[in-house]
Amino acid sequence: MSVSYIDGEIAWTHPDGTLYLAGGDNANCTIAACPVDLSVYGYRPSIAASSVLIALYAICTCIQVFLGLRYKSWWFMVCMVLGCLDEILGYAGRIMYWQNPWNDTGFIMQIVLITIGPVFFAAAIYVLLSQIVMTIAPDRSRFNPKWYIWTFISCDIVSLVLQAVGGGMSSSSSGSSTAGVDIALAGLSIQVITLFVFVVIVIDYTIRSRSVWSKLSLPGSFKIFCAGLALATALILVRCSYRIYELSEGYSRDSEALRDEPLFIALESVMIVVSAYCLIAAHPGLGFRLMSSATASETSLSVKSLEKHTVPEALSV
């Protein structure tokens, strides 16, 4: 492979003598002229995987819009739809990248949108779980559940901004900006820490309120609702941890993690699309309806108080 560097950018000399640049503003490599190893990822993204994911997110979007309109769960619907649309456009970017691994537009779309999409899913989870605590035994929480929303959503916004800025800087430099990688890593780290702290607080609340929950006659389908929430949270946490590992070496062409597409599909694509569908099972319109049908024994919980929270006053979950 006849590779050289011109002004810090990789250059490839074709057997016919034509010089191609694989990076920078003057990049002119194409899949027909340059080896794919010279691209940032070192592979052409699976068009089949990207197409399936786009279809799955499109279906999820339609379901969330239907449920959101039916149950008037505006905040949850907006978060889920924004997250799904980010993923759809991000994987459309990977299809563009498949067509040409040196396509700046495709690179920008996937690096920014796939990175920030799960932030919206996390925001939906924060608000929903906070409202559950407000509804059942809020006095058992060590912290005022109203603070859950604003504290964790604020951290989510900071994480979103850092990941978007970092991804934008990296994409505009075709992955060569170390500052962009560092900023994106900071955003991902904040998201992981925020999720972890949130999980600890929820587990603590669950333990402290177990006596209240044990007196409720909740249907088996409510367990599916809770399992969906728990699984979605765990999957997003695993995904964010993977992305930190993936970016630990930056967008270097020597990074094994960055160039491992099966690992990306397993720990990014699968984790997030499954979490999106878990959040269909954990839709607030379904969950709060199940809670309102439960009977309470020797608790201050009443059907009336539950129904009042079906559409929470704070953010209309």
Secondary structure, DSSP 4 states (H G I P E B T S, - for coil): --EEEETTEEEEE-TTS-EEESSSTT----TTTS-GGGSSSSSPPPHHHHHHHHHHHHHHHHHHHHHHHHHT-HHHHHHHHHHHHHHHHHHHHHHHHHH-TT-HHHHHHHHHHHHHHHHHHHHHHHHHHHHHHHHS-GGGSSS-HHHHHHHHHHHHHHHHHHHHHHHHHHHHTTT--HHHHHHHHHHHHHHHHHHHHHHHHHHHHHHHTHHHHHTSB--HHHHHHHHHHHHHHHHHHHHHHHHHHHHTTTT-TT-TTTT-HHHHIIIIIIHHHHHHHHHHHT-HHHHHHHHHT-B-SSSS--HHHHHHTSS-TTT--
